[in-house]
Amino acid sequence: MEFTASQIASFINGKIIGDADALIKGVSPIENGEQEHLSFIAQDRFSHYLDTSKCSVLIVSEKLLVRDSYNTTIIAVKDAYLSFQVLMNLYQEMMGKKEGIEDGSSIHETAIIGEKVYVGAFTYVSEKAKIGEGTQIYPQVYIGKGVKIGKNCKIDSGARIYDYCIVGDNCVIHSNTVVGGDGFGFQPTAEGFKKIPQLGNVIIENDVEIGSNCSIDRATIGSTIIGKGTKIDNLIQIAHNVKIGENNVIAAQAGIAGSTTIGDWNQIGGQVGVVGHIKIGNQVKIQAQSGVNSSVNDKETLYGSPAISYNDYLRNYVHFRNFTEIVSRIKNLENNSKDKTNE
């Protein structure tokens, strides 16, 4: 697709500085700009690209503009990052959605398929499954018995959604993620570990996005729940009967053990480990690689393993870095004290 600077500006309510007819045929990272490409500058640390970028058009936050003219065409907006997101969403919409059932897919006669649904080749939709209007299911997806998927979802290739799990509207599940696999439930006996049947399901509420290669286990009984608006990165394990509230973000390689409850608007960093059967409040920040082994109150910021208050961790770490010197000073004081006593 080709656009002019004036067309782009009209999409994001921007003000043009320069050539309104400048042509755009592609998009570049600001570091690798090209002629007839578009990029954006939202932070001061990238503002030097205003004079050096090869891009034909730049979307720039107004606060970064200090002159009336530049070597390239500028589209001035209040927030360049948000405006660029608007453009990407518009472009995705313009590209359109696929529709129809591709050859090689298998859909059970009792399954209910909504209007304008796409089902890719070699996808299997089991009995009594229900797929909502406008949902896109890409090739090689497995949809289990009685699964319900809402409207306008995207299920990428290789994802697996096991029996009786529920996915809300406007959800994205990326490739190779498994929703509804058995929880890790085993009872130790004299003969060894005996498996406990996992009879629950997973409920994913509206507007959730789940990255690739994640595992979200079904509940033993009841439901594992991922709350509305939550965003889950790649390579994450969420165990059985976990309940995650609304609008959380969880970064890659985090693991949350069984029956833990997490509130709303939390930020959980990469490689965080959370033990089971605890409660994490609302608006909590857990720094990367922290290990959380007890319940957490609202608005706390944690770091370390076991995790403690972020500020306490930083203060203690200063001492830890100087620990050898501190020990040496203590020994010197002890030796001096002994010498004085002997005198």
Backbone torsions as a table, in degrees:
resi	resn	phi	psi	omega
1	MET	NA	146.9	176.9
2	GLU	-120.4	141.4	178.0
3	PHE	-138.8	157.0	171.0
4	THR	-98.0	164.1	178.9
5	ALA	-58.9	-38.6	-178.9
6	SER	-66.2	-36.6	177.0
7	GLN	-65.2	-44.5	177.7
8	ILE	-60.5	-44.1	-179.5
9	ALA	-61.0	-36.4	-179.3
10	SER	-67.4	-30.6	179.3
11	PHE	-68.5	-31.4	-171.8
12	ILE	-119.6	13.3	178.0
13	ASN	55.9	46.1	-178.1
14	GLY	-99.9	162.5	178.3
15	LYS	-106.8	128.0	-176.6
16	ILE	-87.4	131.8	169.8
17	ILE	-118.4	106.0	-177.0
18	GLY	122.3	-146.0	-172.7
19	ASP	-84.8	109.4	-179.3
20	ALA	-68.4	-19.5	-178.7
21	ASP	-96.8	7.7	178.7
22	ALA	-56.6	132.2	-173.1
23	LEU	-90.7	139.8	178.5
24	ILE	-122.5	125.0	178.6
25	LYS	-118.4	-6.2	-178.0
26	GLY	-166.0	-178.0	-178.1
27	VAL	-129.0	140.0	-179.5
28	SER	-130.5	151.8	164.2
29	PRO	-61.9	148.6	-175.5
30	ILE	-61.6	-29.0	-178.4
31	GLU	-73.0	-21.3	-175.3
32	ASN	-127.9	50.0	-176.1
33	GLY	-64.9	150.9	178.4
34	GLU	-134.3	157.1	174.7
35	GLN	-60.3	143.8	-179.0
36	GLU	61.3	25.2	174.5
37	HIS	-117.1	159.2	-179.6
38	LEU	-113.3	142.4	170.8
39	SER	-146.5	-174.9	-178.0
40	PHE	-142.0	156.1	176.1
41	ILE	-131.6	115.3	-177.3
42	ALA	-116.5	-11.8	-176.4
43	GLN	-126.9	148.5	-176.3
44	ASP	-60.8	-31.9	-177.4
45	ARG	-67.2	-12.7	175.7
46	PHE	-105.5	4.4	-172.5
47	SER	-66.4	-20.6	178.4
48	HIS	-65.3	-18.5	177.3
49	TYR	-71.7	-11.5	174.7
50	LEU	-58.5	-31.7	-178.6
51	ASP	-103.5	-11.8	-173.7
52	THR	-118.6	-14.1	-176.3
53	SER	-67.8	142.6	176.4
54	LYS	-87.5	-4.5	180.0
55	CYS	-61.7	143.1	178.6
56	SER	-73.6	-29.4	-178.7
57	VAL	-139.8	137.2	176.6
58	LEU	-125.5	131.8	169.9
59	ILE	-89.3	124.5	-170.8
60	VAL	-133.2	137.2	173.7
61	SER	-64.6	133.9	-173.8
62	GLU	-53.9	-37.1	-175.5
63	LYS	-64.0	-16.9	-177.8
64	LEU	-92.1	-7.6	-176.5
65	LEU	-89.9	124.2	-176.1
66	VAL	-120.2	-2.8	-179.5
67	ARG	-131.0	170.8	179.2
68	ASP	-91.6	-12.9	-179.5
69	SER	-148.5	153.3	-179.3
70	TYR	-140.8	168.4	-178.7
71	ASN	-71.0	-20.4	179.6
72	THR	-121.4	164.2	178.8
73	THR	-75.0	132.7	-178.4
74	ILE	-112.6	137.4	167.5
75	ILE	-111.8	108.1	-176.1
76	ALA	-85.7	129.6	179.4
77	VAL	-138.9	167.5	179.5
78	LYS	-67.0	-45.7	-178.7
79	ASP	-136.0	105.9	-174.6
80	ALA	-65.5	-35.9	-178.1
81	TYR	-65.3	-46.9	179.1
82	LEU	-65.4	-38.4	178.8
83	SER	-64.5	-38.5	178.6
84	PHE	-66.3	-36.5	175.2
85	GLN	-61.7	-41.5	177.5
86	VAL	-58.4	-43.7	179.9
87	LEU	-63.9	-41.6	-179.8
88	MET	-64.0	-38.7	177.4
89	ASN	-65.6	-41.3	178.1
90	LEU	-62.5	-42.0	-179.8
91	TYR	-62.7	-42.1	179.0
92	GLN	-61.3	-40.8	177.9
93	GLU	-65.0	-40.0	-179.9
94	MET	-64.4	-33.5	179.2
95	MET	-65.5	-23.0	175.5
96	GLY	79.2	167.7	178.1
97	LYS	-108.2	152.4	173.5
98	LYS	-77.0	154.8	174.1
99	GLU	-137.2	153.9	173.2
100	GLY	105.0	170.1	-177.7
101	ILE	-107.9	117.1	-178.0
102	GLU	-78.3	153.1	175.9
103	ASP	-60.1	144.0	178.4
104	GLY	94.2	-12.6	174.7
105	SER	-80.6	159.3	180.0
106	SER	-131.0	118.8	-177.6
107	ILE	-122.8	121.9	-178.4
108	HIS	-64.0	146.2	-175.8
109	GLU	-63.3	-21.3	179.3
110	THR	-91.4	-5.8	178.2
111	ALA	-70.4	149.1	179.6
112	ILE	-112.7	119.9	-177.2
113	ILE	-112.9	123.0	-179.3
114	GLY	-73.2	179.5	179.3
115	GLU	-73.6	151.0	175.7
116	LYS	56.8	33.5	177.1
117	VAL	-90.9	145.0	172.9
118	TYR	-114.7	131.0	174.6
119	VAL	-126.3	115.8	-175.8
120	GLY	-77.4	166.3	-178.2
121	ALA	-59.2	143.4	176.4
122	PHE	65.7	18.2	169.9
123	THR	-85.5	144.6	179.6
124	TYR	-119.1	122.3	178.2
125	VAL	-113.2	117.6	-171.9
126	SER	-81.2	177.2	-177.4
127	GLU	-62.1	142.0	175.8
128	LYS	60.8	14.5	171.6
129	ALA	-71.9	154.5	-179.3
130	LYS	-134.3	126.6	-177.4
131	ILE	-121.7	124.9	-173.3
132	GLY	-78.5	166.8	-176.7
133	GLU	-55.7	135.5	172.9
134	GLY	76.8	3.2	-178.8
135	THR	-76.0	142.7	-178.9
136	GLN	-111.7	118.5	178.8
137	ILE	-118.3	112.7	-171.8
138	TYR	-83.3	171.7	-173.4
139	PRO	-58.1	150.1	172.9
140	GLN	65.3	34.4	173.7
141	VAL	-97.0	145.0	174.3
142	TYR	-111.8	124.8	176.9
143	ILE	-115.5	115.7	-173.7
144	GLY	-77.5	178.5	-178.4
145	LYS	-60.5	132.3	174.0
146	GLY	68.2	10.9	178.1
147	VAL	-67.3	142.0	175.5
148	LYS	-119.7	124.0	178.2
149	ILE	-121.2	131.1	-174.3
150	GLY	-78.0	-160.6	-175.9
151	LYS	-83.5	148.4	169.9
152	ASN	55.0	39.2	175.5
153	CYS	-93.1	164.3	173.9
154	LYS	-131.0	118.8	178.6
155	ILE	-114.8	109.9	-173.2
156	ASP	-79.0	164.5	-174.4
157	SER	-53.1	136.4	174.3
158	GLY	85.0	-3.0	177.3
159	ALA	-70.7	152.9	179.4
160	ARG	-130.2	124.3	177.5
161	ILE	-120.6	110.7	-171.3
162	TYR	-80.2	173.8	-171.1
163	ASP	-49.8	135.2	169.3
164	TYR	66.6	10.4	173.9
165	CYS	-76.2	157.9	-174.9
166	ILE	-126.8	130.3	177.3
167	VAL	-120.8	129.2	-177.2
168	GLY	-77.0	-163.8	-179.6
169	ASP	-81.5	152.0	171.5
170	ASN	58.6	35.9	179.4
171	CYS	-98.8	153.7	174.9
172	VAL	-126.2	128.3	174.6
173	ILE	-124.6	116.5	-173.8
174	HIS	-83.6	173.7	-169.4
175	SER	-57.8	141.3	171.0
176	ASN	68.6	11.8	172.5
177	THR	-80.7	142.7	178.6
178	VAL	-114.1	121.3	177.5
179	VAL	-110.0	117.2	174.2
180	GLY	98.9	15.0	171.9
181	GLY	-66.1	163.6	-178.0
182	ASP	-61.0	138.4	169.5
183	GLY	-66.3	159.0	-176.5
184	PHE	-84.9	76.1	-175.1
185	GLY	-117.0	112.5	-179.9
186	PHE	-140.6	139.1	179.7
187	GLN	-105.9	121.1	177.9
188	PRO	-68.8	133.8	176.5
189	THR	-135.4	173.8	178.6
190	ALA	-62.3	-26.3	-179.1
191	GLU	-90.4	-6.0	-177.1
192	GLY	128.2	-168.4	-177.7
193	PHE	-86.9	123.2	-179.4
194	LYS	-101.6	131.4	-177.0
195	LYS	-69.0	134.6	173.5
196	ILE	-94.4	123.5	-179.7
197	PRO	-55.9	138.7	179.3
198	GLN	-106.6	100.5	-167.1
199	LEU	-105.5	-2.5	-178.5
200	GLY	-86.1	-156.4	179.4
201	ASN	-145.7	-172.4	173.0
202	VAL	-118.7	135.1	173.4
203	ILE	-116.1	120.4	176.0
204	ILE	-109.5	117.0	-176.1
205	GLU	-79.9	-178.8	-173.4
206	ASN	-62.5	149.6	169.5
207	ASP	64.0	29.8	176.8
208	VAL	-94.9	141.6	172.1
209	GLU	-123.2	131.7	-178.0
210	ILE	-122.9	126.3	-177.2
211	GLY	-71.2	-173.2	-176.9
212	SER	-82.1	153.5	174.7
213	ASN	59.0	38.2	173.6
214	CYS	-99.5	156.7	174.9
215	SER	-127.5	119.9	177.7
216	ILE	-119.2	108.9	-171.1
217	ASP	-81.1	145.7	174.3
218	ARG	-70.2	155.4	178.5
219	ALA	-71.4	155.2	172.2
220	THR	-62.6	-53.9	164.2
221	ILE	-137.5	153.3	-174.7
222	GLY	84.2	-143.9	-173.1
223	SER	-138.9	140.1	160.3
224	THR	-82.0	133.0	-171.4
225	ILE	-126.1	131.6	172.2
226	ILE	-113.1	114.9	-170.8
227	GLY	-74.4	161.9	-177.2
228	LYS	-50.8	133.5	172.8
229	GLY	77.4	1.5	-179.0
230	THR	-74.6	142.7	-179.3
231	LYS	-120.5	123.8	-175.4
232	ILE	-117.9	127.2	-178.1
233	ASP	-75.8	-171.5	-179.8
234	ASN	-76.4	158.8	168.6
235	LEU	57.6	51.7	-178.6
236	ILE	-121.4	139.4	177.3
237	GLN	-109.7	123.1	174.2
238	ILE	-121.0	117.9	-169.7
239	ALA	-84.4	178.5	-174.3
240	HIS	-65.2	142.2	176.1
241	ASN	65.8	12.8	172.0
242	VAL	-69.2	142.6	176.1
243	LYS	-124.8	114.5	-179.6
244	ILE	-110.0	130.3	-176.0
245	GLY	-78.2	-154.9	-172.6
246	GLU	-90.4	145.4	168.0
247	ASN	58.4	40.1	171.5
248	ASN	-91.0	153.9	170.2
249	VAL	-123.2	131.5	-176.8
250	ILE	-129.0	120.0	-174.4
251	ALA	-85.6	169.3	-168.7
252	ALA	-56.3	145.4	172.3
253	GLN	69.6	14.4	173.0
254	ALA	-74.4	153.6	177.2
255	GLY	-136.1	130.9	-178.0
256	ILE	-121.3	118.3	-174.9
257	ALA	-79.5	169.3	-168.0
258	GLY	-60.6	145.4	172.3
259	SER	64.6	17.9	173.4
260	THR	-83.9	144.3	178.6
261	THR	-113.1	130.1	-179.6
262	ILE	-121.3	133.0	-176.5
263	GLY	-77.1	-144.8	-174.0
264	ASP	-108.3	151.0	171.0
265	TRP	59.8	37.4	176.4
266	ASN	-93.7	155.5	176.7
267	GLN	-124.1	115.2	-176.1
268	ILE	-115.7	119.0	-174.2
269	GLY	-76.0	174.0	-178.1
270	GLY	-64.0	142.8	176.5
271	GLN	62.8	22.4	174.0
272	VAL	-74.8	137.3	174.3
273	GLY	-113.4	130.1	-178.8
274	VAL	-121.6	124.9	-179.8
275	VAL	-71.7	169.5	-178.0
276	GLY	-84.3	162.5	171.7
277	HIS	62.2	33.6	173.0
278	ILE	-122.3	173.2	-179.6
279	LYS	-125.1	128.1	174.4
280	ILE	-109.0	130.5	-173.5
281	GLY	-74.7	-147.1	-177.4
282	ASN	-107.6	148.9	175.9
283	GLN	56.1	39.5	176.9
284	VAL	-92.3	142.2	174.5
285	LYS	-116.8	124.5	179.7
286	ILE	-119.1	115.6	-176.0
287	GLN	-69.5	157.3	-176.0
288	ALA	-55.4	143.6	176.0
289	GLN	67.4	14.6	176.5
290	SER	-78.0	152.2	175.0
291	GLY	-116.6	115.6	-174.4
292	VAL	-102.2	117.2	-175.9
293	ASN	-121.6	11.8	175.2
294	SER	-151.8	164.4	-176.2
295	SER	-62.8	154.3	-172.9
296	VAL	-127.9	132.7	179.0
297	ASN	-78.2	166.7	178.3
298	ASP	-56.8	144.1	168.7
299	LYS	64.4	17.2	174.7
300	GLU	-80.1	153.7	172.4
301	THR	-122.0	122.9	-171.5
302	LEU	-118.8	153.9	176.7
303	TYR	-155.0	148.8	174.0
304	GLY	100.6	176.6	-179.6
305	SER	-142.1	109.4	-1.4
306	PRO	-67.7	147.6	-173.5
307	ALA	-68.6	137.2	174.5
308	ILE	-130.4	179.2	178.6
309	SER	-52.7	135.5	-177.6
310	TYR	-56.3	-45.5	-179.5
311	ASN	-65.8	-39.3	176.7
312	ASP	-62.8	-41.3	180.0
313	TYR	-59.9	-45.9	-179.2
314	LEU	-62.8	-41.9	178.6
315	ARG	-64.2	-43.1	-179.6
316	ASN	-68.1	-33.1	-178.0
317	TYR	-67.4	-33.8	175.6
318	VAL	-56.9	-43.7	178.7
319	HIS	-69.1	-38.4	-179.5
320	PHE	-61.0	-41.6	180.0
321	ARG	-62.9	-27.7	-179.0
322	ASN	-104.2	18.3	-171.0
323	PHE	-60.8	-44.1	179.8
324	THR	-60.0	-43.9	178.7
325	GLU	-64.3	-39.9	-179.8
326	ILE	-64.3	-43.8	178.2
327	VAL	-60.8	-42.7	179.3
328	SER	-61.4	-41.3	179.5
329	ARG	-65.7	-38.6	178.7
330	ILE	-64.4	-43.4	178.7
331	LYS	-61.5	-41.2	178.4
332	ASN	-62.2	-41.9	178.2
333	LEU	-63.0	-41.8	178.9
334	GLU	-63.2	-42.8	179.2
335	ASN	-64.4	-41.1	178.3
336	ASN	-63.7	-38.7	179.1
337	SER	-65.0	-41.0	178.5
338	LYS	-64.5	-41.2	179.7
339	ASP	-61.2	-41.7	179.5
340	LYS	-66.9	-37.2	179.0
341	THR	-64.9	-40.5	179.8
342	ASN	-66.6	-30.5	177.5
343	GLU	-66.2	NA	NA
